[in-house]
Amino acid sequence: MSELNDVRIKDDWLQDERLQALFDVLTSDADGVTGEARVAGGAVRNSLMGIPASDVDLCTTLLPQEVVKRLEVAGHKAVPTGIEHGTITAVLDGQAYEVTTLRKDIETDGRHAVVEFGTDWEADANRRDLSINGLYCDREGKVYDFVDGYKDILTKDVRFIGDAETRIKEDSLRILRFFRFFAWYGGGRPDAIGLKACAAGRGLLAGLSVERVWMELKKLLAAPDPGRAILWMRTTGILGGVLPETHKWGTDGIPGLLRLEQERGWQPNALFRLMGMVRPDVETMQAMSKRMAFSKKETQRMVAWANNPAPKANIFESELQKLLYRGSVRGLLDAMKLEVVHLQGREDEAGAKAMLKLVEYAQGWQRPKFPVQGNDLIKAGMETGPVMGEKLKALEEAWIESEFALDKDALLRML
C-alpha cells in the first residue's frame, strides 16, 4: 500500500502559511533539481487519530546541503541540528520545522546508525520503528502509507515495522518507545509479537544512557492513562530493570491514582506518578535521582516528598499550618495526595475525604511573613552574631507556636 486515495488530512496546521512556504522552498525547481517533500510521523498520526498535532516534521528527497542552500536563498534560517543524519531545522517567521533527507540505515550498533541518503519513500518508511509513525502526507493532505500504519491507527495497534527483534537490535530504546506509544495511542492488549521481542531484548536497555531512558519514561508517565503500559512493563520485567526502586513496592496504586486525578481534575505529572511506584525514603530518592540524572528541580521535588510525610487525616488545620510553614508545601501536597490514594485503597472513605480537605486547604494556604528581622534586634540593643541568630530562631518558633498570632511588638517584648 502507498497512496491512500480516500484518506486526506484537512487540519488547519497543514494550511499554515509558513509550512506552505517551506513546501515551496523544498519542491521548487532550482538548478535543474526538483525536490519532493512530505510531512512525516507524529503530525500525520495525530491528525488521523483526531488528536492535535504538535511538532510538524518533514522529509525530502533533497540532500541536507541543498536544503540549507535553498532556505538561505529564500531568506529563511537553517540550523544544522543533525546534519550528519540528514536533519536541518528550518525556521520561518519564528516557527521551527525539522527537515530530514530520505534515508536508510546501512549500519547500526543498538544506539547509533550510519545512514545513506536516498529518494526512496518506502525505504525511509521501513527504517522507522512503529507502523503508526511511518505515514506521510503531501501539502494537499494526501496520505501515503507503505507499512499498513493507517490500519493500525484505526485498530489502535502499536506494532513494530518489519521484524520486531531486528528493530530493537537496531536501537534498544525502541523497547521503551513501544510502551510509551502504547500508553498514548494503544488499545486493548499490546501487540503480542512486539511484547515478546521487548521482553527478550530487555537486557539491551543497560547499554542506553540514563538521560535517554528517563526522557522516554517521563513521556510515558505523562500519558493520559499510562496504567496498562506500566502493568505490561512490570509483567515483562522491563520496569524493574530500568526502575529497580519499584521492586518490593510495586504499581498496584497506579489505577487508584489515575482515577483520583480524573475525579479531582489534577493535571497529569510524571514525577507524581513515579512517586506512586516507589518508597518515600530520602536516601533512596537521592540515589535514584543521581542514577537517573534527574534535573535539580526534579531531585528537589522527589526528596521533598520523601522528607515530608503526610499527616494524619484528623490533624487540626492549625497544626497543618505549622507543618506547611516548617516543611515543603510541594512535598506535603504530594504526600497528602498519595495518602488519599492509599486511604481509598483501604476503603477508608472517611479518612480519604478528610485528607482531601487538607489537600484543598494546603493548596490555598498563603505563607505568613515572620514580622521580626535582624535589624529589629539590633535596634533593641543586640549585637550581630550567633547569639542574635539563635534569638531570632527562638522568636520565630514562639511565633509559629502562637499559630502566627504574635505581632512584632509582642515578640520584641519577649527579648
C-alpha positions in Angstrom: 0.0 0.0 0.0 1.3 3.5 -0.7 -1.1 6.3 -1.6 -4.5 6.3 0.2 -6.8 7.9 -2.3 -9.7 8.2 0.1 -7.8 9.5 3.1 -6.9 13.2 3.4 -5.8 15.4 6.2 -7.6 18.7 6.4 -6.4 20.1 9.7 -5.5 23.8 10.0 -1.8 23.2 10.7 -1.4 21.9 7.1 -2.6 25.2 5.7 -0.3 27.4 7.8 1.4 29.9 5.5 4.8 29.2 6.9 4.5 25.5 6.3 3.3 26.1 2.8 6.2 28.5 2.2 8.5 25.7 3.3 6.9 23.3 0.8 7.5 26.0 -1.9 11.2 26.1 -1.0 11.6 22.3 -0.9 9.6 21.4 -4.0 10.6 24.2 -6.4 12.9 23.6 -9.4 16.3 25.0 -8.6 19.4 24.4 -10.7 17.5 21.7 -12.6 16.7 19.8 -9.4 13.0 19.4 -8.4 12.6 18.4 -4.8 9.8 16.4 -3.2 8.6 16.9 0.4 6.0 15.4 2.7 5.1 15.8 6.4 6.1 12.7 8.2 5.4 10.9 11.5 3.7 12.4 14.5 1.7 15.2 12.9 0.2 12.8 10.4 -0.5 10.1 13.0 -2.2 12.6 15.4 -4.4 14.1 12.7 -5.6 10.7 11.6 -6.4 9.9 15.2 -8.2 13.2 15.8 -5.6 14.4 18.2 -4.0 17.9 18.0 -0.6 17.8 16.2 2.3 19.5 18.0 5.6 19.3 16.1 5.5 19.2 12.3 8.4 17.4 10.8 9.1 17.0 7.1 11.0 14.5 4.9 12.5 15.5 1.5 14.4 14.0 -1.4 16.9 16.8 -1.3 20.3 16.4 0.3 20.9 18.4 3.5 23.3 20.8 1.9 20.7 21.6 -0.8 18.1 22.2 1.9 20.4 24.7 3.6 21.2 26.4 0.4 17.5 26.8 -0.7 16.5 28.1 2.7 19.2 30.7 2.8 18.4 31.8 -0.7 14.8 32.2 0.3 15.8 34.3 3.3 15.0 31.7 5.9 17.2 30.4 8.8 18.7 27.0 8.5 20.2 25.3 11.6 22.3 22.1 11.1 20.9 20.3 14.2 21.6 16.8 12.9 23.1 17.3 9.5 25.3 14.1 9.7 22.0 12.2 9.8 20.3 14.4 7.3 18.3 16.7 9.6 18.1 20.5 9.2 15.9 22.8 11.4 14.2 25.3 9.2 12.9 28.5 10.9 10.3 30.5 9.1 8.9 33.6 11.0 9.8 32.1 14.3 8.3 28.7 13.6 10.7 25.7 13.6 10.4 22.7 11.3 12.7 19.7 11.2 13.5 18.7 7.6 15.2 15.3 7.1 16.5 13.8 3.9 15.1 10.4 3.0 17.5 7.7 4.2 18.1 4.1 5.1 20.2 2.6 7.8 23.3 0.7 6.5 24.9 0.0 9.9 23.6 0.1 13.5 25.1 -0.7 16.9 22.0 -0.6 19.1 22.2 3.1 19.8 23.6 4.9 16.7 23.1 4.3 13.0 25.1 5.0 9.9 22.7 6.3 7.2 22.7 6.5 3.5 20.6 9.3 1.8 18.3 8.5 -1.0 15.0 9.2 -2.7 13.0 6.1 -1.9 10.0 6.9 0.3 9.2 3.2 1.0 12.8 2.6 2.2 12.6 5.6 4.5 9.3 4.3 6.0 10.7 0.8 6.5 13.6 2.1 8.6 11.2 3.6 11.2 10.2 1.9 14.4 6.4 1.7 14.6 3.8 1.5 11.9 1.7 4.4 13.3 4.8 6.6 12.9 5.5 5.6 9.3 2.9 7.6 7.4 3.4 10.7 5.3 1.2 13.4 3.7 1.9 15.9 1.0 1.0 19.6 1.0 -2.6 18.8 -0.1 -3.1 16.4 2.7 -2.9 13.2 0.6 -1.7 10.4 2.9 1.0 7.8 1.9 1.3 4.5 3.8 3.9 1.9 3.0 3.7 0.0 6.3 0.0 -0.5 6.9 0.1 2.2 9.6 -3.3 3.6 8.8 -4.9 0.2 9.5 -3.1 0.1 12.9 -4.3 3.6 13.7 -7.9 2.5 13.1 -7.5 -0.5 15.4 -5.2 1.2 17.9 -2.5 -1.4 17.4 1.1 -0.3 18.3 3.2 -2.6 16.1 6.9 -2.6 15.0 7.6 -2.3 11.3 9.1 -5.5 9.9 10.8 -7.9 12.3 10.4 -6.7 15.9 13.6 -8.2 17.2 15.6 -6.6 14.3 14.0 -3.1 15.0 15.0 -3.5 18.7 18.6 -4.6 17.9 19.0 -1.5 15.7 18.1 0.7 18.7 17.2 -0.7 22.1 15.5 2.5 23.1 12.6 1.2 20.9 11.6 -1.1 23.7 10.6 1.9 25.8 9.2 3.7 22.8 6.9 0.6 22.2 5.4 1.0 25.7 5.3 4.8 25.5 3.3 4.8 22.3 1.1 2.1 23.6 0.4 4.3 26.6 -0.6 7.2 24.4 -2.2 5.5 21.4 -2.7 1.8 22.0 -5.9 0.0 22.8 -6.6 -3.4 24.4 -3.5 -5.6 24.8 -0.1 -4.8 23.4 0.9 -6.5 20.1 2.0 -10.0 21.2 5.0 -10.2 18.8 6.2 -6.8 19.9 5.7 -7.6 23.6 7.7 -10.8 23.3 10.5 -9.1 21.4 10.7 -6.4 24.1 10.8 -8.9 26.9 13.6 -10.9 25.1 15.6 -7.8 24.5 15.3 -6.1 27.8 18.9 -6.7 28.7 19.9 -4.4 25.9 18.5 -1.4 27.9 21.6 -1.5 30.1 23.6 0.0 27.2 21.5 3.1 27.0 22.3 6.4 28.6 20.2 7.2 31.6 19.2 10.5 30.1 17.6 8.7 27.1 15.8 6.2 29.4 14.5 8.9 31.7 13.3 11.0 28.8 11.2 8.1 27.5 9.9 7.2 30.9 8.8 10.8 31.5 6.9 10.9 28.2 5.3 7.5 29.1 4.3 8.6 32.6 2.8 11.9 31.2 0.2 10.0 29.0 -3.4 10.5 30.0 -3.6 6.8 31.2 -0.2 5.0 31.4 -1.6 2.3 33.7 -1.8 -0.5 31.1 1.6 0.2 29.8 3.1 0.3 33.3 1.4 -3.0 34.1 2.9 -4.7 31.0 6.3 -3.3 31.7 6.2 -4.7 35.1 4.9 -8.1 33.8 7.8 -8.4 31.4 10.4 -7.4 33.9 11.3 -4.2 32.0 10.0 -1.8 34.6 12.2 -3.4 37.3 15.2 -3.2 35.0 15.0 0.5 34.4 13.5 1.4 37.8 14.7 -1.1 40.4 13.2 1.2 43.1 9.8 -0.2 42.1 10.9 -3.7 43.5 9.0 -4.6 46.7 6.8 -1.5 46.3 5.0 -2.0 43.0 2.5 -0.3 40.9 -0.8 -1.5 42.5 -1.7 2.0 43.5 -1.5 3.5 40.0 -5.1 2.7 38.9 -6.4 4.5 42.0 -4.0 7.4 41.5 -5.2 7.8 37.9 -8.9 7.7 38.9 -8.3 10.3 41.6 -6.6 12.6 39.1 -9.6 12.4 36.8 -12.1 12.9 39.6 -10.2 15.9 41.1 -9.1 17.4 37.8 -5.4 17.1 38.8 -3.1 17.7 35.8 -1.0 14.5 34.9 2.5 14.8 36.1 5.3 12.2 35.5 7.1 12.8 38.8 3.9 12.5 40.9 3.0 9.2 39.2 6.6 8.0 39.7 6.1 8.7 43.4 3.1 6.3 43.3 5.5 3.4 42.4 8.5 4.0 44.8 9.1 4.0 48.5 9.2 7.5 50.1 12.7 7.2 51.5 15.1 10.2 51.3 18.3 8.2 50.7 16.5 6.1 48.0 15.2 9.2 46.3 18.7 10.8 46.3 20.3 7.7 44.9 17.6 7.3 42.2 17.9 10.9 41.2 21.6 10.6 40.8 21.4 7.3 38.9 18.7 8.6 36.5 20.4 12.0 36.1 17.3 13.9 37.3 17.4 17.7 36.9 18.0 19.7 40.1 14.3 20.7 40.2 13.2 17.0 39.8 15.5 15.9 42.5 14.3 18.6 44.9 10.7 17.6 44.4 11.3 13.8 44.9 13.4 14.4 48.1 10.9 17.0 49.4 8.1 14.4 49.0 10.1 11.7 50.8 11.1 14.2 53.6 7.6 15.4 54.3 5.3 12.5 55.2 1.6 13.1 55.1 0.0 13.9 58.5 -2.9 12.0 60.0 -6.2 12.7 58.3 -7.7 14.1 61.6 -5.0 16.7 62.2 -6.2 20.2 63.1 -5.7 22.9 60.5 -3.7 24.9 63.0 -1.2 22.0 63.2 -1.2 21.6 59.4 -0.2 25.3 59.1 2.8 24.6 61.2 3.8 21.7 59.1 3.4 23.7 55.9 5.5 26.6 57.3 8.3 24.4 58.6 8.4 22.0 55.7 7.9 21.9 52.0 4.5 22.8 50.7 5.1 20.9 47.5 6.4 17.9 49.3 3.4 17.8 51.7 0.9 18.2 48.9 2.4 15.3 47.0 2.4 13.2 50.1 -1.2 14.0 51.1 -2.5 13.4 47.6 -0.8 10.0 47.6 -2.2 9.3 51.1 -5.7 9.9 49.7 -5.0 7.1 47.1 -3.8 4.8 49.9 -6.9 5.6 52.1 -9.2 4.9 49.2 -7.4 1.7 48.5 -8.1 0.6 52.1 -11.7 1.7 51.6 -11.4 4.3 54.3 -13.7 6.8 52.6 -14.0 9.0 55.7 -10.2 9.3 56.0 -9.9 9.9 52.3 -12.5 12.7 52.4 -10.8 14.3 55.4 -7.4 14.1 53.7 -8.8 15.7 50.6 -10.0 18.6 52.7 -6.4 19.0 54.0 -5.2 19.0 50.4 -7.6 21.7 49.4 -6.5 23.8 52.5 -2.8 23.4 51.6 -3.4 24.4 48.0 -4.9 27.7 49.1 -2.5 28.3 52.0 -0.6 31.5 52.0 2.8 31.5 53.8 2.7 34.2 56.6 5.7 36.5 56.9 7.7 36.5 60.2 7.3 40.1 61.5 10.8 40.3 63.1 14.1 40.9 61.3 17.7 41.2 62.4 17.5 45.0 62.2 14.8 44.9 64.8 17.1 43.1 67.3 19.9 45.5 66.5 17.7 48.4 67.3 16.8 46.7 70.5 20.4 46.7 71.5 21.7 43.3 70.4 24.9 42.7 68.5 25.1 40.7 65.3 26.4 37.2 65.6 25.4 33.6 66.5 23.5 34.7 69.7 21.3 37.0 67.6 20.7 34.2 65.1 19.6 31.9 67.9 17.4 34.5 69.4 15.7 35.1 66.0 15.1 31.4 65.6 13.6 31.2 69.2 11.3 34.1 68.5 10.2 32.5 65.2 9.4 29.3 67.0 7.3 31.2 69.6 5.5 32.9 66.7 4.8 29.6 65.0 3.5 28.0 68.2 1.2 31.0 68.7 -0.3 30.0 65.4 1.3 33.1 63.8 -0.7 35.4 66.1 2.0 37.3 67.9 2.9 40.6 66.3 6.2 42.4 66.2 5.8 44.3 69.5 4.7 41.2 71.4 7.7 39.3 70.1 10.2 42.0 70.9 8.8 42.2 74.4 9.9 38.6 74.8 13.5 39.6 74.5 
